[in-house]
Amino acid sequence: MRGVRMRVLVGLAALSVLAVACGGDANDAGSGGSTGAGPTGAAAATGATDSGDDPGAGSLYGGSNGMTGATGATGGKDADVSVSLNNYLFDPGTVRVGSGDVVAVRNGNARTPHTFTVVGQDVDLELAPLTTETVTIDLAPGTYQLICRFHESLGMTATLKVS
């Protein structure tokens, strides 16, 4: 009986550690809701740089931060659509845009980086905590899968509908 109790206590302790590591914190803005968006430039705020041919160089969180083409990160434009990344969710879960629309993407977490990645396309923003980036969506009309590269395994996915 004592061995069973010990296993249960060890299991509960492990779950508690996991919950603390993956949970949001009191400093996370928005707690899952939409937040106001304005460009702040994650790369400028964090010192990230694009280092040429090395796809991982300059990335603070383990992926490529280089952007190319019209779907790359932009700054200073008024956004047509806003998306919040917070508590391992995209808000809204279905992002509706027209081709050529500017999307402001806000990472509302105080300690967790996220990405706004359109699978199979050249749209991949890497956002440091509490930053906003904008991206122009120059994709053909259709439905695309959005993921956070860092947290896709935790279910951080959404849908992008381009009209």
TORMI-951010 format. One record per residue (C-alpha): residue number from 0; x, y, z. Coordinates in Angstrom, 1 decimal, decimal comma, padded with zeros to 4 digits. Layout:
N
   num       c1       c2       c3
   NUM        X        Y        Z
...
END
This chain:
163
   num       c1       c2       c3
     0    000,0    000,0    000,0
     1    002,9    002,3    000,8
     2    004,4    001,8   -002,6
     3    001,2    002,7   -004,3
     4    000,9    005,9   -002,4
     5    004,5    006,8   -003,2
     6    003,9    006,2   -007,0
     7    000,7    008,4   -006,8
     8    002,6    011,2   -005,1
     9    005,5    011,0   -007,6
    10    003,0    011,1   -010,5
    11    001,2    014,1   -009,0
    12    004,5    015,9   -008,5
    13    005,5    015,3   -012,1
    14    002,1    016,6   -013,3
    15    002,5    019,7   -011,2
    16    005,9    020,4   -012,6
    17    004,6    020,0   -016,1
    18    001,6    022,2   -015,5
    19    003,8    025,0   -014,1
    20    006,2    024,7   -017,0
    21    003,5    024,8   -019,7
    22    000,9    027,1   -018,1
    23    000,5    030,8   -018,5
    24    001,6    033,2   -015,9
    25    000,0    036,2   -014,2
    26    002,1    038,5   -016,4
    27    000,7    037,2   -019,7
    28   -001,4    040,0   -021,3
    29   -004,9    039,3   -022,6
    30   -005,3    035,8   -021,1
    31   -006,5    034,4   -024,4
    32   -008,4    037,4   -025,7
    33   -007,6    039,8   -028,5
    34   -005,3    042,6   -027,7
    35   -004,6    045,9   -029,4
    36   -001,9    045,6   -032,0
    37    000,6    048,1   -033,2
    38    004,0    047,3   -034,8
    39    006,9    047,2   -032,4
    40    009,3    045,2   -034,5
    41    010,3    042,0   -032,7
    42    013,7    041,9   -034,4
    43    014,5    045,4   -033,3
    44    013,3    044,8   -029,8
    45    015,2    041,6   -029,3
    46    018,3    042,4   -031,4
    47    017,7    039,5   -033,8
    48    019,5    039,8   -037,1
    49    019,4    037,9   -040,4
    50    022,8    036,5   -040,9
    51    022,8    035,6   -044,6
    52    022,8    032,0   -045,7
    53    022,5    030,3   -042,3
    54    018,8    029,7   -041,9
    55    019,0    029,4   -038,1
    56    021,4    032,4   -037,6
    57    019,9    035,4   -035,8
    58    017,0    033,4   -034,5
    59    016,7    033,8   -030,7
    60    014,4    030,8   -030,4
    61    015,7    028,2   -032,8
    62    014,3    028,8   -036,2
    63    014,9    030,9   -039,3
    64    013,9    034,5   -038,9
    65    014,8    035,5   -042,5
    66    011,8    036,7   -044,5
    67    011,7    037,0   -048,3
    68    009,3    038,3   -050,8
    69    006,0    040,2   -050,3
    70    005,0    037,9   -047,5
    71    007,8    039,0   -045,3
    72    007,6    041,1   -042,1
    73    006,8    044,7   -042,7
    74    006,7    047,7   -040,4
    75    004,8    050,9   -040,2
    76    001,6    049,9   -042,1
    77   -001,9    050,0   -040,7
    78   -003,2    046,4   -040,3
    79   -006,3    045,1   -042,0
    80   -006,6    042,2   -039,6
    81   -005,3    041,5   -036,0
    82   -004,3    038,1   -034,6
    83   -003,3    037,4   -031,0
    84   -001,0    034,5   -030,0
    85   -001,6    033,8   -026,3
    86   -001,8    030,8   -024,0
    87   -000,9    028,5   -026,8
    88   -003,9    029,6   -029,0
    89   -004,4    031,7   -032,1
    90   -007,2    034,3   -031,6
    91   -009,2    034,1   -033,8
    92   -009,0    030,4   -034,6
    93   -009,9    031,1   -038,2
    94   -008,1    034,2   -039,6
    95   -010,0    035,6   -042,7
    96   -008,0    037,9   -045,0
    97   -008,1    039,1   -048,6
    98   -005,0    038,7   -050,7
    99   -002,7    041,7   -050,1
   100   -004,1    042,4   -046,6
   101   -001,7    043,3   -043,8
   102   -002,0    041,2   -040,6
   103   -000,8    042,5   -037,3
   104    000,3    039,5   -035,1
   105    000,7    040,1   -031,4
   106    002,4    037,7   -029,0
   107    000,5    038,4   -025,7
   108    002,7    036,1   -023,6
   109    005,2    037,7   -021,2
   110    007,7    034,9   -021,3
   111    006,9    032,6   -024,2
   112    008,0    033,1   -027,8
   113    005,6    032,1   -030,7
   114    005,6    031,9   -034,4
   115    002,9    032,8   -037,0
   116    003,7    030,2   -039,7
   117    001,7    029,4   -042,8
   118    002,5    025,8   -043,6
   119    004,2    025,4   -047,0
   120    004,3    029,1   -047,7
   121    006,8    031,9   -047,2
   122    005,1    033,3   -044,2
   123    006,9    032,7   -041,0
   124    007,0    035,4   -038,3
   125    009,0    034,7   -035,1
   126    007,7    036,8   -032,2
   127    009,5    037,4   -029,0
   128    007,3    037,8   -025,9
   129    005,0    040,9   -025,8
   130    005,9    042,0   -029,4
   131    003,9    042,7   -032,5
   132    004,9    042,2   -036,1
   133    003,0    042,8   -039,3
   134    003,0    040,7   -042,5
   135    001,4    041,2   -045,9
   136   -000,5    038,1   -047,0
   137    000,0    037,8   -050,7
   138   -001,3    034,3   -051,2
   139   -003,7    032,8   -053,7
   140   -007,3    032,5   -052,5
   141   -007,7    029,3   -050,5
   142   -007,5    027,7   -047,0
   143   -004,1    027,4   -045,3
   144   -002,9    025,8   -042,1
   145   -001,4    028,2   -039,5
   146    000,9    026,8   -036,8
   147    003,3    028,0   -034,1
   148    006,4    026,0   -035,0
   149    007,4    026,0   -031,3
   150    004,1    024,7   -029,9
   151    002,4    022,8   -032,8
   152    002,7    019,6   -030,7
   153    000,6    021,3   -028,0
   154   -002,2    022,0   -030,5
   155   -001,2    025,6   -031,3
   156   -002,8    025,6   -034,8
   157   -005,4    027,7   -036,7
   158   -006,8    028,2   -040,2
   159   -006,0    031,0   -042,6
   160   -008,7    031,7   -045,2
   161   -007,7    034,0   -048,1
   162   -010,3    035,4   -050,4
END
